[in-house]
Amino acid sequence: MDFKEFVNFLVGTLIKPLFSLFLGAAVVFFLWNMMGVIQKNDQPEELAKMKEKAIWGIIAIAVMVSMWGLVNFFAGSLRLTNTPLDLERFNQTL
C-alpha cells in the first residue's frame, strides 16, 4: 500500500463517517438550542444562555465545513483522489 492508497483509505473509512457524525451532531445541537431560544423567550437569563449556545453551534458547523473544504482542497491539490488519469491526451501528437 502506497501513500496515496493509505490516504484514500483513511479518508474514506475514518474521516468521512466521523465528519458526517460530528456535523450531524452539531446541527442537532444548534437546532435544539434554537428551540430553547423559542421556548425561553420570556426568561431573559435563560434566553441569553441559549443564544450563546446557539452561536457556538453555528461556529462549530462553520469550522467543520471549512475543515472539510480544506481536506478536499489538499486532496485535490495533491491528486489524492481515486479518479483515473486521462492518459490518451498525452499520447496525441500535435
DOLOFI-645280 format. One line per field, with one value per residue (C-alpha): residue number from 0; x, y, z. Coordinates in pm, whole numbers. Layout:
N
num <- NUM|...;
u <- X|...;
v <- Y|...;
w <- Z|...;
//
This chain:
94
num <- 0|1|2|3|4|5|6|7|8|9|10|11|12|13|14|15|16|17|18|19|20|21|22|23|24|25|26|27|28|29|30|31|32|33|34|35|36|37|38|39|40|41|42|43|44|45|46|47|48|49|50|51|52|53|54|55|56|57|58|59|60|61|62|63|64|65|66|67|68|69|70|71|72|73|74|75|76|77|78|79|80|81|82|83|84|85|86|87|88|89|90|91|92|93;
u <- 0|150|85|-194|-387|-331|-469|-769|-835|-801|-1031|-1287|-1318|-1243|-1266|-1582|-1802|-1672|-1719|-2078|-2147|-1998|-2162|-2498|-2448|-2358|-2670|-2889|-2718|-2784|-3149|-3204|-3070|-3282|-3587|-3467|-3440|-3800|-3922|-3727|-3830|-3990|-3692|-3407|-3132|-3212|-3258|-2906|-2761|-2948|-2842|-2478|-2507|-2675|-2389|-2137|-2338|-2309|-1935|-1894|-2079|-1873|-1543|-1632|-1745|-1436|-1208|-1375|-1323|-953|-932|-1093|-869|-550|-669|-741|-416|-205|-410|-503|-841|-932|-1015|-811|-589|-679|-360|-493|-446|-73|-35|-175|73|41;
v <- 0|331|674|763|443|490|846|737|451|681|948|700|476|703|1073|1085|884|1072|1404|1316|1207|1519|1753|1591|1624|1993|2059|1879|2074|2401|2319|2203|2533|2730|2552|2653|3014|3000|2834|3058|3380|3516|3434|3678|3489|3153|3322|3465|3121|2956|3227|3177|2801|2857|3083|2814|2566|2790|2829|2450|2392|2660|2519|2163|2262|2477|2197|1955|2209|2222|1842|1836|2119|1943|1608|1770|1966|1661|1445|1202|1119|790|946|785|999|1051|918|930|1306|1263|1018|1261|1432|1799;
w <- 0|-104|49|-192|-117|255|249|40|282|582|439|308|610|904|830|615|856|1161|987|898|1254|1413|1161|1222|1598|1558|1351|1606|1887|1704|1630|1988|2117|1872|2008|2356|2241|2123|2443|2685|2513|2834|3062|2988|3175|3015|2677|2694|2776|2488|2243|2344|2291|1954|1848|1950|1742|1437|1499|1528|1200|1022|1150|1048|700|645|764|525|250|335|328|-16|-137|-30|-161|-497|-499|-420|-657|-382|-532|-698|-1035|-1312|-1529|-1893|-2049|-2405|-2424|-2356|-2645|-2900|-3129|-3210;
//
